């Protein structure tokens, strides 16, 4: 299994958004939901229009843990949902497959979409988990609240969360860069 990284540079997040939007509004929204919620791809792909239409919070039962999770839909994401779902049926999946009518895209297809666009803009070590890690990385950079992020991610310790979002690697890289004999 390959180890994926968060997208650390804000300008590269914007580049990804632009490239995904050129391709497909669905693919763009998949990326935006992931980096703004921190949900796992398995939980994102299950979302239906009725889950996100005109709501301030979304509630999901996490596929991995079986735990119920409720999170705020910020005003920017509310606008994106409204624009995207305006023509859709309320029971329709947000990220409907073009080949399997009525079903969401697969996790593998989500990976292909993200990895293809990432490669085209010069990013490597990108996968579906990059979305969750990107959320965590930038949440931590803005708030420095590792305890809250640990709780959001349901991790066992702050050190697990720091490693997960790439902060531990950043610290090691910085230390090695400054080390000379």
Rosetta constraint file for C-alpha pairs under 8 A:
AtomPair CA 2 CA 125 HARMONIC 7.54 0.50
AtomPair CA 3 CA 125 HARMONIC 6.68 0.50
AtomPair CA 4 CA 125 HARMONIC 4.63 0.50
AtomPair CA 4 CA 126 HARMONIC 5.20 0.50
AtomPair CA 4 CA 127 HARMONIC 5.97 0.50
AtomPair CA 4 CA 129 HARMONIC 6.88 0.50
AtomPair CA 4 CA 130 HARMONIC 6.04 0.50
AtomPair CA 5 CA 125 HARMONIC 5.72 0.50
AtomPair CA 5 CA 126 HARMONIC 6.17 0.50
AtomPair CA 5 CA 130 HARMONIC 5.70 0.50
AtomPair CA 5 CA 133 HARMONIC 6.88 0.50
AtomPair CA 5 CA 134 HARMONIC 7.80 0.50
AtomPair CA 5 CA 165 HARMONIC 7.59 0.50
AtomPair CA 5 CA 166 HARMONIC 6.88 0.50
AtomPair CA 6 CA 126 HARMONIC 7.65 0.50
AtomPair CA 6 CA 130 HARMONIC 4.95 0.50
AtomPair CA 6 CA 131 HARMONIC 6.98 0.50
AtomPair CA 6 CA 132 HARMONIC 7.78 0.50
AtomPair CA 6 CA 133 HARMONIC 4.81 0.50
AtomPair CA 6 CA 134 HARMONIC 4.22 0.50
AtomPair CA 6 CA 135 HARMONIC 7.90 0.50
AtomPair CA 6 CA 137 HARMONIC 6.67 0.50
AtomPair CA 6 CA 165 HARMONIC 6.59 0.50
AtomPair CA 6 CA 166 HARMONIC 7.03 0.50
AtomPair CA 7 CA 12 HARMONIC 7.04 0.50
AtomPair CA 7 CA 13 HARMONIC 6.64 0.50
AtomPair CA 7 CA 130 HARMONIC 7.00 0.50
AtomPair CA 7 CA 133 HARMONIC 7.88 0.50
AtomPair CA 7 CA 134 HARMONIC 5.38 0.50
AtomPair CA 8 CA 12 HARMONIC 7.84 0.50
AtomPair CA 8 CA 134 HARMONIC 6.87 0.50
AtomPair CA 8 CA 137 HARMONIC 7.15 0.50
AtomPair CA 8 CA 138 HARMONIC 7.49 0.50
AtomPair CA 9 CA 13 HARMONIC 6.71 0.50
AtomPair CA 10 CA 14 HARMONIC 6.52 0.50
AtomPair CA 11 CA 15 HARMONIC 6.24 0.50
AtomPair CA 12 CA 16 HARMONIC 6.10 0.50
AtomPair CA 13 CA 17 HARMONIC 6.25 0.50
AtomPair CA 14 CA 18 HARMONIC 6.24 0.50
AtomPair CA 15 CA 19 HARMONIC 6.23 0.50
AtomPair CA 15 CA 121 HARMONIC 7.37 0.50
AtomPair CA 16 CA 20 HARMONIC 5.97 0.50
AtomPair CA 16 CA 117 HARMONIC 6.97 0.50
AtomPair CA 16 CA 118 HARMONIC 6.84 0.50
AtomPair CA 16 CA 121 HARMONIC 7.34 0.50
AtomPair CA 17 CA 21 HARMONIC 5.95 0.50
AtomPair CA 17 CA 28 HARMONIC 6.02 0.50
AtomPair CA 17 CA 31 HARMONIC 7.38 0.50
AtomPair CA 17 CA 32 HARMONIC 7.57 0.50
AtomPair CA 18 CA 22 HARMONIC 6.27 0.50
AtomPair CA 18 CA 28 HARMONIC 7.99 0.50
AtomPair CA 19 CA 23 HARMONIC 6.52 0.50
AtomPair CA 19 CA 117 HARMONIC 6.76 0.50
AtomPair CA 20 CA 24 HARMONIC 6.13 0.50
AtomPair CA 20 CA 25 HARMONIC 7.38 0.50
AtomPair CA 20 CA 27 HARMONIC 5.81 0.50
AtomPair CA 20 CA 28 HARMONIC 4.73 0.50
AtomPair CA 20 CA 117 HARMONIC 6.83 0.50
AtomPair CA 21 CA 25 HARMONIC 5.33 0.50
AtomPair CA 21 CA 27 HARMONIC 7.00 0.50
AtomPair CA 21 CA 28 HARMONIC 4.89 0.50
AtomPair CA 23 CA 27 HARMONIC 7.23 0.50
AtomPair CA 23 CA 28 HARMONIC 7.89 0.50
AtomPair CA 24 CA 28 HARMONIC 6.25 0.50
AtomPair CA 25 CA 29 HARMONIC 6.08 0.50
AtomPair CA 25 CA 84 HARMONIC 7.31 0.50
AtomPair CA 26 CA 30 HARMONIC 6.19 0.50
AtomPair CA 26 CA 84 HARMONIC 7.81 0.50
AtomPair CA 26 CA 94 HARMONIC 7.66 0.50
AtomPair CA 26 CA 95 HARMONIC 6.08 0.50
AtomPair CA 27 CA 31 HARMONIC 6.48 0.50
AtomPair CA 27 CA 95 HARMONIC 7.90 0.50
AtomPair CA 27 CA 113 HARMONIC 7.16 0.50
AtomPair CA 28 CA 32 HARMONIC 6.27 0.50
AtomPair CA 29 CA 33 HARMONIC 5.91 0.50
AtomPair CA 29 CA 80 HARMONIC 7.30 0.50
AtomPair CA 29 CA 84 HARMONIC 7.96 0.50
AtomPair CA 30 CA 34 HARMONIC 6.25 0.50
AtomPair CA 30 CA 44 HARMONIC 7.65 0.50
AtomPair CA 30 CA 95 HARMONIC 7.22 0.50
AtomPair CA 31 CA 35 HARMONIC 6.26 0.50
AtomPair CA 31 CA 114 HARMONIC 7.85 0.50
AtomPair CA 31 CA 131 HARMONIC 6.77 0.50
AtomPair CA 32 CA 36 HARMONIC 6.03 0.50
AtomPair CA 32 CA 77 HARMONIC 7.73 0.50
AtomPair CA 33 CA 37 HARMONIC 5.92 0.50
AtomPair CA 33 CA 44 HARMONIC 7.53 0.50
AtomPair CA 33 CA 77 HARMONIC 7.28 0.50
AtomPair CA 34 CA 38 HARMONIC 5.65 0.50
AtomPair CA 34 CA 39 HARMONIC 6.03 0.50
AtomPair CA 34 CA 40 HARMONIC 7.47 0.50
AtomPair CA 34 CA 41 HARMONIC 7.31 0.50
AtomPair CA 34 CA 44 HARMONIC 7.23 0.50
AtomPair CA 34 CA 131 HARMONIC 4.89 0.50
AtomPair CA 34 CA 132 HARMONIC 6.01 0.50
AtomPair CA 34 CA 135 HARMONIC 7.35 0.50
AtomPair CA 35 CA 131 HARMONIC 4.89 0.50
AtomPair CA 35 CA 132 HARMONIC 6.08 0.50
AtomPair CA 35 CA 133 HARMONIC 7.99 0.50
AtomPair CA 35 CA 134 HARMONIC 5.89 0.50
AtomPair CA 35 CA 135 HARMONIC 4.62 0.50
AtomPair CA 36 CA 77 HARMONIC 7.69 0.50
AtomPair CA 36 CA 135 HARMONIC 5.99 0.50
AtomPair CA 37 CA 71 HARMONIC 7.40 0.50
AtomPair CA 37 CA 73 HARMONIC 7.93 0.50
AtomPair CA 37 CA 132 HARMONIC 7.57 0.50
AtomPair CA 37 CA 135 HARMONIC 6.84 0.50
AtomPair CA 38 CA 131 HARMONIC 6.89 0.50
AtomPair CA 38 CA 132 HARMONIC 4.31 0.50
AtomPair CA 38 CA 133 HARMONIC 7.30 0.50
AtomPair CA 38 CA 134 HARMONIC 7.96 0.50
AtomPair CA 38 CA 135 HARMONIC 5.30 0.50
AtomPair CA 38 CA 136 HARMONIC 6.70 0.50
AtomPair CA 38 CA 153 HARMONIC 7.85 0.50
AtomPair CA 39 CA 43 HARMONIC 6.26 0.50
AtomPair CA 39 CA 44 HARMONIC 6.34 0.50
AtomPair CA 39 CA 132 HARMONIC 6.03 0.50
AtomPair CA 40 CA 44 HARMONIC 6.38 0.50
AtomPair CA 40 CA 129 HARMONIC 6.87 0.50
AtomPair CA 40 CA 132 HARMONIC 6.26 0.50
AtomPair CA 41 CA 45 HARMONIC 6.06 0.50
AtomPair CA 41 CA 107 HARMONIC 6.93 0.50
AtomPair CA 41 CA 128 HARMONIC 6.25 0.50
AtomPair CA 41 CA 129 HARMONIC 7.02 0.50
AtomPair CA 42 CA 46 HARMONIC 6.70 0.50
AtomPair CA 42 CA 63 HARMONIC 6.61 0.50
AtomPair CA 42 CA 107 HARMONIC 6.88 0.50
AtomPair CA 43 CA 47 HARMONIC 6.92 0.50
AtomPair CA 43 CA 60 HARMONIC 7.20 0.50
AtomPair CA 43 CA 61 HARMONIC 7.85 0.50
AtomPair CA 43 CA 62 HARMONIC 6.16 0.50
AtomPair CA 43 CA 63 HARMONIC 6.27 0.50
AtomPair CA 45 CA 93 HARMONIC 7.64 0.50
AtomPair CA 45 CA 94 HARMONIC 7.41 0.50
AtomPair CA 45 CA 95 HARMONIC 6.28 0.50
AtomPair CA 45 CA 104 HARMONIC 6.12 0.50
AtomPair CA 45 CA 105 HARMONIC 7.01 0.50
AtomPair CA 45 CA 106 HARMONIC 7.66 0.50
AtomPair CA 45 CA 107 HARMONIC 7.73 0.50
AtomPair CA 46 CA 93 HARMONIC 6.81 0.50
AtomPair CA 46 CA 94 HARMONIC 7.98 0.50
AtomPair CA 46 CA 104 HARMONIC 7.07 0.50
AtomPair CA 47 CA 51 HARMONIC 6.19 0.50
AtomPair CA 47 CA 52 HARMONIC 7.69 0.50
AtomPair CA 47 CA 93 HARMONIC 5.86 0.50
AtomPair CA 47 CA 94 HARMONIC 5.93 0.50
AtomPair CA 47 CA 95 HARMONIC 7.82 0.50
AtomPair CA 48 CA 52 HARMONIC 7.03 0.50
AtomPair CA 48 CA 90 HARMONIC 7.10 0.50
AtomPair CA 48 CA 91 HARMONIC 5.95 0.50
AtomPair CA 48 CA 92 HARMONIC 5.45 0.50
AtomPair CA 48 CA 93 HARMONIC 4.07 0.50
AtomPair CA 48 CA 94 HARMONIC 5.11 0.50
AtomPair CA 49 CA 53 HARMONIC 5.81 0.50
AtomPair CA 49 CA 85 HARMONIC 6.50 0.50
AtomPair CA 49 CA 88 HARMONIC 7.31 0.50
AtomPair CA 49 CA 89 HARMONIC 7.08 0.50
AtomPair CA 49 CA 90 HARMONIC 4.86 0.50
AtomPair CA 49 CA 91 HARMONIC 6.02 0.50
AtomPair CA 49 CA 92 HARMONIC 5.83 0.50
AtomPair CA 49 CA 93 HARMONIC 6.18 0.50
AtomPair CA 49 CA 94 HARMONIC 5.77 0.50
AtomPair CA 50 CA 90 HARMONIC 4.87 0.50
AtomPair CA 50 CA 91 HARMONIC 6.03 0.50
AtomPair CA 50 CA 92 HARMONIC 7.93 0.50
AtomPair CA 51 CA 55 HARMONIC 7.79 0.50
AtomPair CA 51 CA 58 HARMONIC 6.43 0.50
AtomPair CA 51 CA 59 HARMONIC 7.71 0.50
AtomPair CA 52 CA 57 HARMONIC 7.99 0.50
AtomPair CA 52 CA 58 HARMONIC 6.42 0.50
AtomPair CA 52 CA 78 HARMONIC 7.88 0.50
AtomPair CA 52 CA 81 HARMONIC 6.78 0.50
AtomPair CA 53 CA 78 HARMONIC 7.99 0.50
AtomPair CA 53 CA 81 HARMONIC 6.84 0.50
AtomPair CA 53 CA 82 HARMONIC 6.73 0.50
AtomPair CA 53 CA 85 HARMONIC 7.54 0.50
AtomPair CA 54 CA 78 HARMONIC 7.44 0.50
AtomPair CA 54 CA 82 HARMONIC 7.62 0.50
AtomPair CA 55 CA 73 HARMONIC 7.43 0.50
AtomPair CA 55 CA 78 HARMONIC 7.75 0.50
AtomPair CA 56 CA 72 HARMONIC 5.96 0.50
AtomPair CA 56 CA 73 HARMONIC 5.37 0.50
AtomPair CA 56 CA 74 HARMONIC 7.49 0.50
AtomPair CA 56 CA 78 HARMONIC 7.78 0.50
AtomPair CA 57 CA 70 HARMONIC 6.47 0.50
AtomPair CA 57 CA 71 HARMONIC 5.33 0.50
AtomPair CA 57 CA 72 HARMONIC 4.37 0.50
AtomPair CA 57 CA 73 HARMONIC 5.27 0.50
AtomPair CA 58 CA 70 HARMONIC 5.60 0.50
AtomPair CA 58 CA 71 HARMONIC 5.52 0.50
AtomPair CA 58 CA 72 HARMONIC 6.54 0.50
AtomPair CA 58 CA 73 HARMONIC 6.78 0.50
AtomPair CA 59 CA 68 HARMONIC 6.94 0.50
AtomPair CA 59 CA 69 HARMONIC 5.56 0.50
AtomPair CA 59 CA 70 HARMONIC 4.27 0.50
AtomPair CA 59 CA 71 HARMONIC 6.57 0.50
AtomPair CA 60 CA 68 HARMONIC 5.74 0.50
AtomPair CA 60 CA 69 HARMONIC 5.34 0.50
AtomPair CA 60 CA 70 HARMONIC 6.48 0.50
AtomPair CA 61 CA 66 HARMONIC 5.66 0.50
AtomPair CA 61 CA 67 HARMONIC 5.40 0.50
AtomPair CA 61 CA 68 HARMONIC 4.27 0.50
AtomPair CA 61 CA 69 HARMONIC 6.06 0.50
AtomPair CA 62 CA 66 HARMONIC 4.95 0.50
AtomPair CA 62 CA 67 HARMONIC 5.41 0.50
AtomPair CA 62 CA 68 HARMONIC 6.23 0.50
AtomPair CA 62 CA 69 HARMONIC 6.89 0.50
AtomPair CA 63 CA 67 HARMONIC 7.99 0.50
AtomPair CA 73 CA 77 HARMONIC 5.99 0.50
AtomPair CA 73 CA 78 HARMONIC 6.09 0.50
AtomPair CA 74 CA 78 HARMONIC 6.17 0.50
AtomPair CA 75 CA 79 HARMONIC 6.21 0.50
AtomPair CA 76 CA 80 HARMONIC 6.38 0.50
AtomPair CA 77 CA 81 HARMONIC 6.13 0.50
AtomPair CA 78 CA 82 HARMONIC 6.17 0.50
AtomPair CA 79 CA 83 HARMONIC 6.19 0.50
AtomPair CA 80 CA 84 HARMONIC 6.09 0.50
AtomPair CA 81 CA 85 HARMONIC 5.83 0.50
AtomPair CA 82 CA 86 HARMONIC 5.80 0.50
AtomPair CA 85 CA 89 HARMONIC 7.90 0.50
AtomPair CA 85 CA 94 HARMONIC 7.64 0.50
AtomPair CA 88 CA 92 HARMONIC 6.77 0.50
AtomPair CA 92 CA 96 HARMONIC 7.52 0.50
AtomPair CA 92 CA 102 HARMONIC 6.79 0.50
AtomPair CA 93 CA 102 HARMONIC 7.11 0.50
AtomPair CA 93 CA 103 HARMONIC 6.79 0.50
AtomPair CA 93 CA 104 HARMONIC 5.83 0.50
AtomPair CA 94 CA 104 HARMONIC 7.35 0.50
AtomPair CA 95 CA 104 HARMONIC 5.19 0.50
AtomPair CA 95 CA 105 HARMONIC 6.06 0.50
AtomPair CA 96 CA 100 HARMONIC 7.89 0.50
AtomPair CA 96 CA 101 HARMONIC 7.26 0.50
AtomPair CA 96 CA 102 HARMONIC 6.44 0.50
AtomPair CA 96 CA 103 HARMONIC 5.61 0.50
AtomPair CA 96 CA 104 HARMONIC 4.11 0.50
AtomPair CA 96 CA 105 HARMONIC 5.63 0.50
AtomPair CA 97 CA 101 HARMONIC 6.37 0.50
AtomPair CA 97 CA 102 HARMONIC 7.29 0.50
AtomPair CA 97 CA 103 HARMONIC 5.84 0.50
AtomPair CA 97 CA 104 HARMONIC 4.99 0.50
AtomPair CA 97 CA 105 HARMONIC 4.38 0.50
AtomPair CA 97 CA 106 HARMONIC 7.75 0.50
AtomPair CA 98 CA 105 HARMONIC 7.85 0.50
AtomPair CA 100 CA 104 HARMONIC 7.76 0.50
AtomPair CA 105 CA 109 HARMONIC 6.09 0.50
AtomPair CA 105 CA 110 HARMONIC 6.74 0.50
AtomPair CA 106 CA 110 HARMONIC 6.27 0.50
AtomPair CA 107 CA 111 HARMONIC 6.22 0.50
AtomPair CA 107 CA 128 HARMONIC 7.74 0.50
AtomPair CA 108 CA 112 HARMONIC 6.25 0.50
AtomPair CA 109 CA 113 HARMONIC 6.18 0.50
AtomPair CA 110 CA 114 HARMONIC 6.26 0.50
AtomPair CA 110 CA 128 HARMONIC 6.70 0.50
AtomPair CA 111 CA 115 HARMONIC 5.81 0.50
AtomPair CA 111 CA 127 HARMONIC 5.56 0.50
AtomPair CA 111 CA 128 HARMONIC 5.29 0.50
AtomPair CA 112 CA 116 HARMONIC 5.79 0.50
AtomPair CA 113 CA 117 HARMONIC 6.38 0.50
AtomPair CA 114 CA 118 HARMONIC 5.99 0.50
AtomPair CA 114 CA 126 HARMONIC 7.31 0.50
AtomPair CA 114 CA 127 HARMONIC 6.51 0.50
AtomPair CA 114 CA 128 HARMONIC 6.95 0.50
AtomPair CA 115 CA 119 HARMONIC 6.02 0.50
AtomPair CA 115 CA 124 HARMONIC 8.00 0.50
AtomPair CA 115 CA 126 HARMONIC 5.85 0.50
AtomPair CA 115 CA 127 HARMONIC 5.98 0.50
AtomPair CA 116 CA 120 HARMONIC 6.30 0.50
AtomPair CA 117 CA 121 HARMONIC 6.44 0.50
AtomPair CA 118 CA 122 HARMONIC 6.20 0.50
AtomPair CA 118 CA 123 HARMONIC 4.89 0.50
AtomPair CA 118 CA 124 HARMONIC 6.73 0.50
AtomPair CA 118 CA 126 HARMONIC 6.80 0.50
AtomPair CA 119 CA 123 HARMONIC 5.31 0.50
AtomPair CA 119 CA 124 HARMONIC 6.28 0.50
AtomPair CA 126 CA 130 HARMONIC 5.75 0.50
AtomPair CA 127 CA 131 HARMONIC 7.81 0.50
AtomPair CA 128 CA 132 HARMONIC 7.90 0.50
AtomPair CA 129 CA 133 HARMONIC 6.28 0.50
AtomPair CA 130 CA 134 HARMONIC 5.79 0.50
AtomPair CA 131 CA 135 HARMONIC 6.31 0.50
AtomPair CA 132 CA 136 HARMONIC 6.29 0.50
AtomPair CA 133 CA 137 HARMONIC 5.94 0.50
AtomPair CA 133 CA 164 HARMONIC 7.02 0.50
AtomPair CA 133 CA 165 HARMONIC 5.09 0.50
AtomPair CA 133 CA 166 HARMONIC 7.91 0.50
AtomPair CA 134 CA 138 HARMONIC 6.17 0.50
AtomPair CA 134 CA 165 HARMONIC 7.23 0.50
AtomPair CA 135 CA 139 HARMONIC 5.90 0.50
AtomPair CA 136 CA 140 HARMONIC 6.03 0.50
AtomPair CA 136 CA 149 HARMONIC 6.89 0.50
AtomPair CA 136 CA 165 HARMONIC 5.84 0.50
AtomPair CA 137 CA 141 HARMONIC 6.20 0.50
AtomPair CA 137 CA 165 HARMONIC 5.12 0.50
AtomPair CA 137 CA 166 HARMONIC 7.08 0.50
AtomPair CA 137 CA 167 HARMONIC 7.41 0.50
AtomPair CA 138 CA 142 HARMONIC 6.06 0.50
AtomPair CA 139 CA 143 HARMONIC 6.01 0.50
AtomPair CA 139 CA 144 HARMONIC 7.60 0.50
AtomPair CA 139 CA 149 HARMONIC 7.52 0.50
AtomPair CA 140 CA 144 HARMONIC 4.70 0.50
AtomPair CA 140 CA 145 HARMONIC 6.03 0.50
AtomPair CA 140 CA 146 HARMONIC 6.40 0.50
AtomPair CA 140 CA 149 HARMONIC 7.10 0.50
AtomPair CA 145 CA 149 HARMONIC 6.45 0.50
AtomPair CA 146 CA 150 HARMONIC 5.88 0.50
AtomPair CA 146 CA 158 HARMONIC 6.16 0.50
AtomPair CA 146 CA 161 HARMONIC 7.43 0.50
AtomPair CA 146 CA 162 HARMONIC 7.64 0.50
AtomPair CA 147 CA 151 HARMONIC 6.28 0.50
AtomPair CA 147 CA 158 HARMONIC 6.51 0.50
AtomPair CA 148 CA 152 HARMONIC 6.15 0.50
AtomPair CA 149 CA 153 HARMONIC 6.10 0.50
AtomPair CA 149 CA 161 HARMONIC 7.42 0.50
AtomPair CA 150 CA 154 HARMONIC 5.78 0.50
AtomPair CA 150 CA 155 HARMONIC 5.19 0.50
AtomPair CA 150 CA 156 HARMONIC 7.42 0.50
AtomPair CA 150 CA 157 HARMONIC 6.79 0.50
AtomPair CA 150 CA 158 HARMONIC 6.00 0.50
AtomPair CA 150 CA 161 HARMONIC 5.75 0.50
AtomPair CA 151 CA 155 HARMONIC 6.52 0.50
AtomPair CA 153 CA 161 HARMONIC 7.73 0.50
AtomPair CA 155 CA 160 HARMONIC 6.54 0.50
AtomPair CA 155 CA 161 HARMONIC 6.30 0.50
AtomPair CA 156 CA 160 HARMONIC 6.81 0.50
AtomPair CA 157 CA 161 HARMONIC 6.66 0.50
AtomPair CA 158 CA 162 HARMONIC 6.14 0.50
AtomPair CA 159 CA 163 HARMONIC 6.13 0.50
AtomPair CA 160 CA 164 HARMONIC 6.00 0.50
AtomPair CA 161 CA 165 HARMONIC 6.25 0.50
AtomPair CA 162 CA 166 HARMONIC 6.26 0.50
AtomPair CA 162 CA 167 HARMONIC 5.17 0.50
AtomPair CA 162 CA 168 HARMONIC 5.67 0.50
AtomPair CA 163 CA 167 HARMONIC 5.94 0.50
AtomPair CA 163 CA 168 HARMONIC 4.93 0.50
AtomPair CA 163 CA 169 HARMONIC 6.85 0.50
AtomPair CA 166 CA 170 HARMONIC 6.20 0.50
AtomPair CA 167 CA 171 HARMONIC 6.19 0.50
AtomPair CA 168 CA 172 HARMONIC 6.28 0.50
AtomPair CA 169 CA 173 HARMONIC 6.01 0.50
AtomPair CA 170 CA 174 HARMONIC 6.09 0.50
AtomPair CA 171 CA 175 HARMONIC 6.15 0.50
AtomPair CA 172 CA 176 HARMONIC 6.14 0.50
AtomPair CA 173 CA 177 HARMONIC 6.06 0.50
AtomPair CA 174 CA 178 HARMONIC 6.27 0.50
AtomPair CA 175 CA 179 HARMONIC 6.15 0.50
